[in-house]
Amino acid sequence: MTTKNKLRRAAKSTEPKKKVRSAQGIKRRAAPRLMPEPARLQAALRRSIERDIAARVKAHQREVAQIRVSVRRGEQPPLTLLAHGDSWFNYPLNGNSLSLTDTDIIAHLKHMGSPPPKILNISHYGDATTDEMGLIKQERLIAALRDPNNWLTGKPDAILFSGGGDDIAGDQFCIYLDYKNSGSQGLDTTRFAGRLASIQASYLDLFLFRDQYASHVPIFGHCYDYAHPMQAHPPCVGPWMLPSLTFTGWNVQEGTQIIHDALDRFRAMLSVMAASGNDFTMVATQGTLAAGDWANELHPYPPGFQKLAKRFLTALQQRFPGRL
């Protein structure tokens, strides 16, 4: 090979080589990452809840505006209340079937008394106390309390609270149960005390929250009622306790006593807080419902909710004589 050809080949070898784009070598553009289905459904549910609560707030504000007009005419204003809690304050079913209207305690209480109270209900079914007093829910409470269009005197006359049942019932119920073949009575009091401590912390935080954002506003809560383990449940959820009882070896009769024991301990915990200067009234709801009032393990039929609402009405009338 001549020197000239060698130089020519050397020069060519130093030139940058052109990249050949083969079908295999083409880099595909990444497809957009889709939100996992459970997360997408949760996000849609949150948006639906927020829209629902926003609609309730607007309806409540229209009622408050009308009351202001009637007060100027010399009429007695009703109590204005803020309700926050679980499915006992927000139950969109009739027993275990779909309903066009809510059937819960708040739905009935709105039509009781003379005049009936005006209640801003920002409750949502399925909430545990740790959810109800979580950051997002506290921010929602603050927004409701700070909006002057919601109240006649700058703040509600009372706060109604429903919480604790969803902390216990559900698949987690088995955590607090001993196996029947262990010789236990059913409820492990040590483990259950830990759950009660968590619920108590949520209530104590509620009292501190009230002192910060709605000072001197009394709080009314309740202790549920003696539920019965049963198979009946809405098509979307439940049962909440029977599966755990069956799993640990307890029959329905034994399970009923276990549930009563748990609820008695829950009531005792609330009673201590009610007697400790927290401006907290525990509405005595246990023993209100008959066996036939229960639609499922956690919720009564509408007439049962009405009975419970009457207990709240009595407690409010004692605290606010002549107001409803």
C-alpha atoms as one frame of an Amber mdcrd trajectory, in Angstrom:
protein
   0.000   0.000   0.000   1.382   3.382  -0.957   2.095   6.039   1.607  -0.606
   8.206   0.053  -3.223   5.492   0.467  -2.146   4.846   4.030  -2.560   8.531
   4.933  -5.933   8.624   3.223  -7.130   5.541   5.185  -5.775   6.922   8.472
  -7.589  10.218   7.944 -10.823   8.381   7.211 -10.491   6.294  10.372 -10.240
   9.429  12.520 -13.482  10.924  11.142 -16.478  10.620  13.484 -18.606   7.699
  12.466 -22.228   8.312  11.592 -24.668   6.577  13.904 -26.857   4.053  12.177
 -30.395   4.057  13.561 -31.676   0.567  13.275 -35.167  -0.478  14.165 -33.760
  -2.046  17.313 -31.693   0.990  18.167 -34.434   3.593  18.068 -35.137   4.726
  21.618 -38.841   4.613  22.294 -40.468   7.553  23.989 -41.608   6.575  27.472
 -45.327   6.102  27.758 -47.038   8.376  30.280 -47.147   6.775  33.712 -50.709
   6.014  34.711 -51.907   6.277  38.267 -52.492   2.820  39.813 -56.166   1.907
  39.893 -56.564   1.962  43.720 -54.886   5.369  43.924 -57.040   6.684  41.071
 -60.187   5.502  42.805 -59.073   7.020  46.114 -58.386  10.349  44.399 -61.807
  10.274  42.735 -63.441   9.479  46.075 -61.674  12.412  47.758 -62.850  14.767
  45.036 -66.402  13.448  45.379 -66.311  13.942  49.161 -65.013  17.484  48.816
 -67.740  18.351  46.302 -70.392  16.860  48.586 -69.184  18.786  51.629 -68.871
  22.002  49.610 -72.511  21.624  48.561 -73.537  21.099  52.200 -71.657  24.242
  53.220 -73.413  26.327  50.553 -76.826  25.007  51.605 -76.048  25.720  55.261
 -74.934  29.268  54.443 -78.191  29.945  52.636 -80.084  28.834  55.744 -77.942
  31.040  57.989 -78.591  34.039  55.708 -82.340  33.445  56.007 -82.053  33.162
  59.798 -80.308  36.537  59.971 -83.317  38.063  58.256 -85.730  36.412  60.692
 -83.640  37.543  63.675 -83.961  41.143  62.489 -87.718  40.607  62.580 -87.409
  39.626  66.226 -87.692  35.849  65.861 -85.676  33.520  68.107 -82.632  32.091
  66.338 -82.070  28.331  66.362 -78.902  26.703  67.573 -76.196  26.476  64.927
 -74.100  23.343  65.295 -71.032  21.836  63.631 -71.081  18.041  63.166 -67.987
  15.992  62.422 -67.639  12.232  62.502 -68.185   8.818  61.006 -71.133   6.924
  59.521 -73.381   7.493  62.546 -73.396  11.127  61.399 -73.252  10.382  57.664
 -75.065   7.241  56.522 -76.334   7.435  52.916 -78.183   4.106  53.122 -81.543
   2.872  54.346 -80.414  -0.098  56.385 -78.414  -2.054  53.813 -80.052  -0.580
  50.712 -79.448   2.546  48.678 -81.326   5.626  49.843 -82.139   8.940  48.206
 -81.472  10.715  51.495 -79.210  10.261  54.513 -80.745   8.367  57.431 -78.160
   9.035  60.170 -78.377  10.841  63.522 -77.741  14.285  62.025 -80.347  13.759
  59.299 -82.984  13.168  62.011 -81.735  15.758  64.488 -82.141  18.511  61.879
 -85.920  18.037  62.147 -86.201  17.838  65.944 -86.783  20.574  68.501 -88.543
  23.885  68.353 -86.967  25.500  66.499 -84.865  22.688  64.987 -81.113  23.322
  65.006 -79.190  24.278  61.901 -76.323  21.833  61.508 -73.305  22.130  59.252
 -72.376  18.475  58.769 -68.861  17.827  57.461 -68.860  14.168  58.552 -68.068
  11.252  56.296 -68.712   7.555  56.748 -65.784   5.227  57.357 -63.633   7.686
  59.293 -61.622   6.463  62.269 -60.874   9.047  64.983 -57.277   9.133  63.797
 -58.612  10.085  60.345 -61.118  12.575  61.727 -58.407  14.403  63.660 -55.775
  14.008  60.950 -54.283  17.061  59.255 -56.637  17.221  56.265 -59.761  16.924
  58.427 -58.482  19.514  60.907 -57.894  21.936  58.046 -61.456  21.286  56.888
 -62.718  22.014  60.400 -60.716  25.226  60.563 -62.144  26.405  57.244 -65.683
  25.746  58.486 -65.098  27.496  61.803 -63.440  30.571  60.310 -66.058  31.259
  57.660 -68.377  33.927  59.158 -71.136  32.930  56.752 -71.548  29.651  58.655
 -72.428  31.111  62.063 -74.712  33.677  63.631 -72.330  34.680  66.414 -68.931
  33.998  64.912 -68.799  30.343  65.958 -71.137  27.377  66.450 -73.126  26.941
  69.633 -71.791  23.388  69.952 -69.716  20.765  68.162 -71.180  17.282  67.678
 -68.605  14.507  67.311 -68.919  10.829  66.403 -65.749   8.765  66.555 -64.209
   5.554  67.805 -66.282   2.811  66.214 -64.263   2.561  63.023 -61.039   2.405
  65.042 -62.176  -0.941  66.428 -64.493  -2.595  63.925 -63.219  -4.041  60.679
 -60.514  -6.529  59.771 -58.366  -5.083  62.563 -60.864  -6.319  65.181 -59.043
  -9.675  65.312 -55.967  -7.890  66.724 -57.743  -7.509  70.055 -59.140 -11.043
  70.264 -57.605 -14.105  71.878 -58.204 -17.511  70.359 -60.999 -19.421  72.030
 -58.784 -22.462  72.634 -56.410 -20.292  74.707 -58.767 -20.279  77.675 -59.280
 -16.503  77.429 -62.590 -14.657  77.805 -62.204 -13.296  74.277 -61.084  -9.681
  74.474 -57.411  -9.183  75.248 -57.643  -6.222  77.606 -53.985  -5.261  77.314
 -54.000  -5.017  73.524 -57.409  -3.352  73.526 -56.184  -0.769  76.038 -53.637
   0.285  73.441 -56.416   0.944  70.927 -58.441   2.871  73.512 -55.374   4.990
  74.245 -55.165   5.920  70.561 -58.857   6.846  70.490 -58.444   8.853  73.689
 -55.546  10.748  72.121 -57.812  11.765  69.241 -60.465  13.072  71.628 -57.900
  14.954  73.704 -56.566  16.506  70.522 -60.133  17.484  69.603 -60.454  19.322
  72.931 -57.176  21.177  72.336 -58.271  21.969  68.783 -61.544  23.406  70.123
 -59.697  25.560  72.642 -57.527  26.930  69.841 -60.151  27.574  67.159 -63.550
  27.655  68.901 -62.940  28.523  72.522 -65.727  27.807  75.027 -67.768  25.814
  72.507 -69.066  22.621  74.169 -68.539  19.246  72.504 -71.102  16.424  72.441
 -70.035  12.865  71.669 -71.561   9.420  72.168 -70.664   5.830  73.087 -72.466
   3.940  70.260 -74.702   1.019  71.263 -74.374  -2.697  71.870 -73.894  -4.079
  68.383 -74.545  -7.692  67.455 -72.314  -9.844  65.216 -74.330 -10.744  62.127
 -73.922 -11.586  58.469 -76.221  -8.862  57.109 -74.294  -5.968  55.570 -74.456
  -3.470  52.695 -73.253  -4.835  49.342 -70.208  -2.543  49.343 -68.734  -3.274
  52.798 -68.992  -5.464  55.905 -69.501  -7.467  57.975 -67.022  -5.829  60.324
 -66.801  -8.110  63.379 -68.233 -11.563  62.676 -65.314 -12.653  60.419 -62.762
 -11.869  63.158 -64.849 -13.658  65.788 -65.225 -16.714  63.573 -61.528 -16.668
  62.729 -60.575 -16.776  66.425 -63.142 -19.462  67.245 -65.994 -17.561  68.937
 -69.664 -18.135  68.141 -72.296 -15.405  67.821 -73.437 -15.558  71.448 -69.892
 -15.388  72.752 -69.006 -12.709  70.218 -71.936 -10.573  71.354 -70.555 -10.556
  74.889 -67.071  -9.711  73.624 -68.421  -6.731  71.693 -70.388  -5.577  74.744
 -67.224  -5.778  76.831 -65.309  -3.674  74.311 -68.062  -1.050  74.158 -68.324
  -0.884  77.953 -64.611  -0.104  78.114 -65.020   2.519  75.399 -67.883   4.151
  77.333 -65.840   4.140  80.550 -62.984   5.924  78.781 -65.323   8.606  77.423
 -66.974   9.002  80.825 -63.636   9.817  82.436 -62.975  12.522  79.848 -66.497
  13.910  80.292 -65.875  14.232  84.038 -62.442  15.828  83.637 -63.362  19.427
  82.822 -63.128  19.187  79.041 -66.570  20.779  78.441 -67.446  17.455  76.855
 -70.824  15.738  77.149 -71.014  12.025  76.472 -74.515  11.298  75.177 -75.594
   7.995  76.756 -76.615   6.068  73.662 -75.894   2.534  74.880 -79.071   0.578
  75.532 -81.126   2.682  73.111 -81.582   0.197  70.269 -83.551  -3.036  70.312
 -82.265  -6.076  68.428 -84.683  -5.400  65.564 -83.367  -1.855  65.139 -80.037
  -3.074  63.775 -79.653  -3.333  59.998 -76.113  -4.674  60.269 -73.309  -4.900
  62.803 -72.655  -1.154  62.953 -75.752   0.690  61.741 -79.447   0.732  62.630
 -82.406   1.219  60.338 -83.729   4.811  60.081 -86.089   4.456  63.100 -83.085
   3.360  65.159 -81.090   6.399  64.094 -84.116   8.494  65.056 -84.036   7.016
  68.574 -80.368   7.937  68.863 -81.037  11.459  67.588 -83.570  11.926  70.372
 -80.808  11.177  72.884 -78.755  13.990  71.367 -81.787  16.283  71.412 -82.293
  15.659  75.143 -78.638  16.370  75.905 -78.721  19.598  73.878 -81.950  20.732
  75.529 -80.361  20.232  78.949 -77.368  22.339  77.950 -79.384  24.989  76.066
 -82.767  25.226  77.854 -85.409  27.039  75.838 -83.306  27.078  72.656 -84.809
  24.030  70.935
